[in-house]
Amino acid sequence: MPEIDLAPLKPAIENYIPLGRSGLLPALHAAQKMYGWLPQEVAGEVAKILRVPLADVHGVIEFYSLFYNEPVGKKIIRVCTDQACALKNADGILNRLCKQYDLEPHQTHSELNLTIEPSPCLGMCELAPAVWTMDNGHSTVGDGLSEVESPRSLVYGQNRLLTANCGNGTTSLDQYGKYSALEKAKSISREEVVNEIKSSGLVGRGGAAFPTGIKWEGAMKAHADQKYVICNADESEPGTFKDRILLLDDPHRTIEGMCIAAYAIGASKGYIYIRAEYPYILPVLENALTEARNAGYLGKDFDIEIRVGAGAYICGEETALFESIEGKRGFPRVKPPFPTTYGVFGKPTVINNVETLCNVPLILSIGSAEYRKIGTEKSPGPKLFCVSGDVGKPGLYEFPFGVTLRDALEMAGGVANKKQLKSVLFGGAAGAFATAEHLDVKMTFEDLRSVGLPLGSGVVMVYDETRDMRDVLKRLGKFFAHESCGKCYPCQMGSQRQMEILNRIADGKTQAGDFIRLQDVGWTMTDASLCGLGQTAASAVLSAMKIWPELFKDEGGMMKDEKESRKSKVESRVSKAPKASAKTVKKAIVKKKVSKVSKNNVKTVKKATKPKATKKKTTKTPKKK
Amino acid sequence: MTITFSLDGKEITVEDNATLLDAARENGADVPTICYHDATTANGLCRMCVVEVEGQRVLQPACIVKAGAGMQVQTRSEKVIRSRKTILEMLDSTMDLSEAEEVQTMMKDYSADVNRFPDAKRRESPVIDDNPMFIRDYSKCLLCWRCVQVCADDAQYTFAINFDGRGFETQIGTFFDKPIPETSCVLCGQCAAVCPTGALKPKREFLLEQGMTPQEISVLNTGRKKRKNV
């Protein structure tokens, strides 16, 4: 390998030195942009410049999927293989591309300097299939055939309040007009602003549905020398793409929402934390922030900094997002303390989803009383639904709360190709499945909750009658196993075990006891996990087990568990299986995988689990699963 | 100040800063823990100490949650038992618990089934013997985080170790997997002291277990020194 020239690194990351540890992710992004990946020497130099311990820098690189500590191609093609894209032949596209370049997924073609990877949801579900290409730092998106700079916005709805400026390209400040809602907010007291938000009944649109006004009130009342407002734009929930469109087409609405929040709680600093998979939004946001600064809305009492994630679904969890801003691995924190008193850098923080913030200027403009006239009594306001999958007209739909699923589907062109509906995945990977019997349920928090469906982030993912739900479940399992942070035991191991069982079921290799095993793993993750990711990692799976128990049956039509429980009852009367036999079985399995290693065979070696380069032409990037 | 609350249907009174774990232990209720250690910051990550608190949607980690007046706490509800048992079964299917005596005892207490997860992927890695003080056998590591914590700001401020990978693939590691002598490690030994499973073990203990006599070990050490002097 040629000597790495570290000289240009310091000037490139100098701006981040004053940020200290918090500058680590931006610095690593800059370094990776420069060197293509993060070799040891570069990581070490970043550590030295920012004065962060070496092991910590390595830990951070290892955590985020989009940081590479092994060489990758200058061109990386990422093919989304998650839900909506899977329905549009994502696997076929991935295979075709791999075949074309004689590569395996995750492999790098050293001559062409090309890497091809399957990817978790890229947030372009309505445009599925989605492919994201980075070529020497230049990002394009496409469908595997053609590529464009940034994705189109397909926006629908009769009375569009939140998406009024969406669907026709980026809205400049001139087009957006004055921040009149902010001016109105500043003409009343902080308490009055918070009360307006409280009276509006606005709840968080990121998935957790926590009352926004109560959040703001907590942070407003907290005493601190510094407070923060954070816009959570780490939209990564499979099936969700609303924040992408809101930020790309109408960035000032979010920025104005943040300014109002900052005034209300007394924050002087804000962050927009955006997922790295949306690089095409960055110049739009930067430009909008400059416009807002020039107009005097930002830069005096309050200013906003953009932070970019690096491939970690968990960083959409608010406390994991704080850790990420602080330059750490995205481990969620134990709550309480809650962000309103102990948020980013331990200071009172209001963190809101993009769509939540977009509601704020609307509420201030028309007043909470008018706002409450939209939607239902318990779910006031407009709501964005991300409709994708097997529908005629996938896209972003703005409806008032209370529209039925049937109406929504009709407006979205019905089930595609005149097929019948099999199911709708509500709320994303962390959501639950609905069927035709739920068509007349009103899409409100209260109506959906009463039938056990979460609204989540507004995902309506449609599956037609021909779809094999076992394949859908297999992809859900893979998603959570890939995205679990590994902190708490239930999710760290449960997401892996869940994936293994779902793979077996999809492959028709169900084992005795899998039904109950899957349930126990699912409920353990749900009940005992530390954060929202683990607590919802089995939500869709458990709902599928209720609706389609037959999917988990063997060919005889009987659930293997029934047989097993009968068999085991008999067995348990006779004798219990001795522990030794189990261990022997396990050892045999282990030996197959790591043949050279046995317990007493001590070798002075580094971790040998990482596959090394095998072929001349291709190397496998080991970090990505 | 003291507060009174209900633990397994019994009214008990504890200091108002007590965690549910303190309260349970003071009152004879058995709440198992794996990651918890008196010398390290409680992270509530093993979730073995979870208890059911009335009004809470999910189970609560007793090592962190403070006792509150009027709380209704169940330390052995059906949900709690299912979670603990499943966690133990998943642990056993993932790593080598042969030297994790406390966990083995818990497995018996909760009738955990060692055959629960057939064909489960295990975390396997070779023993790393790269320094004169301790060996690292990460096949036995259950990721309690204590070693990383004492190496960092819970005790030594050395920051020699952190995490590799993510999710199930997480492992404790050094900067780019460098051998310990090439890291900031000061060989203080605190990581080995807080390790609950034998994943980190003093080198001498390890060699004695391998069947070496103290004499042989000391020759090994002198031998090394002599070679260096030459």
Chai-1 contact restraints between the chains, C-beta under 6 A:
chainA,res_idxA,chainB,res_idxB,connection_type,confidence,min_distance_angstrom,max_distance_angstrom,comment,restraint_id
A,Q40,B,F176,contact,1.0,0.0,6.0,A-B,restraint_1
A,P53,B,F159,contact,1.0,0.0,6.0,A-B,restraint_2
A,L54,B,F175,contact,1.0,0.0,6.0,A-B,restraint_3
A,A55,B,F159,contact,1.0,0.0,6.0,A-B,restraint_4
A,A55,B,A160,contact,1.0,0.0,6.0,A-B,restraint_5
A,A55,B,I161,contact,1.0,0.0,6.0,A-B,restraint_6
A,A55,B,N162,contact,1.0,0.0,6.0,A-B,restraint_7
A,A55,B,T174,contact,1.0,0.0,6.0,A-B,restraint_8
A,A55,B,F175,contact,1.0,0.0,6.0,A-B,restraint_9
A,D56,B,N162,contact,1.0,0.0,6.0,A-B,restraint_10
A,H58,B,F175,contact,1.0,0.0,6.0,A-B,restraint_11
A,H58,B,F176,contact,1.0,0.0,6.0,A-B,restraint_12
A,G59,B,N162,contact,1.0,0.0,6.0,A-B,restraint_13
A,G59,B,F163,contact,1.0,0.0,6.0,A-B,restraint_14
A,E62,B,D164,contact,1.0,0.0,6.0,A-B,restraint_15
A,E62,B,G165,contact,1.0,0.0,6.0,A-B,restraint_16
A,F63,B,R166,contact,1.0,0.0,6.0,A-B,restraint_17
A,V334,B,G44,contact,1.0,0.0,6.0,A-B,restraint_18
A,V334,B,I64,contact,1.0,0.0,6.0,A-B,restraint_19
A,S484,B,G167,contact,1.0,0.0,6.0,A-B,restraint_20
A,G486,B,R166,contact,1.0,0.0,6.0,A-B,restraint_21
A,G486,B,G167,contact,1.0,0.0,6.0,A-B,restraint_22
A,G486,B,T170,contact,1.0,0.0,6.0,A-B,restraint_23
A,K487,B,L45,contact,1.0,0.0,6.0,A-B,restraint_24
A,C488,B,L45,contact,1.0,0.0,6.0,A-B,restraint_25
A,C488,B,R47,contact,1.0,0.0,6.0,A-B,restraint_26
A,Y489,B,C46,contact,1.0,0.0,6.0,A-B,restraint_27
A,Y489,B,R47,contact,1.0,0.0,6.0,A-B,restraint_28
A,Y489,B,I87,contact,1.0,0.0,6.0,A-B,restraint_29
A,P490,B,R47,contact,1.0,0.0,6.0,A-B,restraint_30
A,Q492,B,F168,contact,1.0,0.0,6.0,A-B,restraint_31
A,M493,B,M90,contact,1.0,0.0,6.0,A-B,restraint_32
A,M493,B,T94,contact,1.0,0.0,6.0,A-B,restraint_33
A,Q496,B,F168,contact,1.0,0.0,6.0,A-B,restraint_34
A,R497,B,M90,contact,1.0,0.0,6.0,A-B,restraint_35
A,R497,B,F117,contact,1.0,0.0,6.0,A-B,restraint_36
A,Q511,B,P118,contact,1.0,0.0,6.0,A-B,restraint_37
A,D520,B,T86,contact,1.0,0.0,6.0,A-B,restraint_38
A,T524,B,S83,contact,1.0,0.0,6.0,A-B,restraint_39
A,T524,B,T86,contact,1.0,0.0,6.0,A-B,restraint_40
A,D527,B,V58,contact,1.0,0.0,6.0,A-B,restraint_41
A,D527,B,L59,contact,1.0,0.0,6.0,A-B,restraint_42
A,D527,B,K79,contact,1.0,0.0,6.0,A-B,restraint_43
A,D527,B,S83,contact,1.0,0.0,6.0,A-B,restraint_44
A,A528,B,R47,contact,1.0,0.0,6.0,A-B,restraint_45
A,A528,B,V50,contact,1.0,0.0,6.0,A-B,restraint_46
A,A528,B,L59,contact,1.0,0.0,6.0,A-B,restraint_47
A,A528,B,S83,contact,1.0,0.0,6.0,A-B,restraint_48
A,Q535,B,V58,contact,1.0,0.0,6.0,A-B,restraint_49
A,K579,B,V114,contact,1.0,0.0,6.0,A-B,restraint_50
A,A582,B,V114,contact,1.0,0.0,6.0,A-B,restraint_51
A,A582,B,N115,contact,1.0,0.0,6.0,A-B,restraint_52
A,V590,B,R122,contact,1.0,0.0,6.0,A-B,restraint_53
A,V590,B,E124,contact,1.0,0.0,6.0,A-B,restraint_54
A,V594,B,E124,contact,1.0,0.0,6.0,A-B,restraint_55
A,V597,B,P126,contact,1.0,0.0,6.0,A-B,restraint_56
A,V602,B,V127,contact,1.0,0.0,6.0,A-B,restraint_57
A,V602,B,D129,contact,1.0,0.0,6.0,A-B,restraint_58
A,K603,B,P126,contact,1.0,0.0,6.0,A-B,restraint_59
A,T604,B,D129,contact,1.0,0.0,6.0,A-B,restraint_60
A,T604,B,D130,contact,1.0,0.0,6.0,A-B,restraint_61
A,V605,B,P126,contact,1.0,0.0,6.0,A-B,restraint_62
A,K606,B,D177,contact,1.0,0.0,6.0,A-B,restraint_63
A,K607,B,S125,contact,1.0,0.0,6.0,A-B,restraint_64
A,K607,B,D177,contact,1.0,0.0,6.0,A-B,restraint_65
A,A608,B,P126,contact,1.0,0.0,6.0,A-B,restraint_66
A,T609,B,S125,contact,1.0,0.0,6.0,A-B,restraint_67
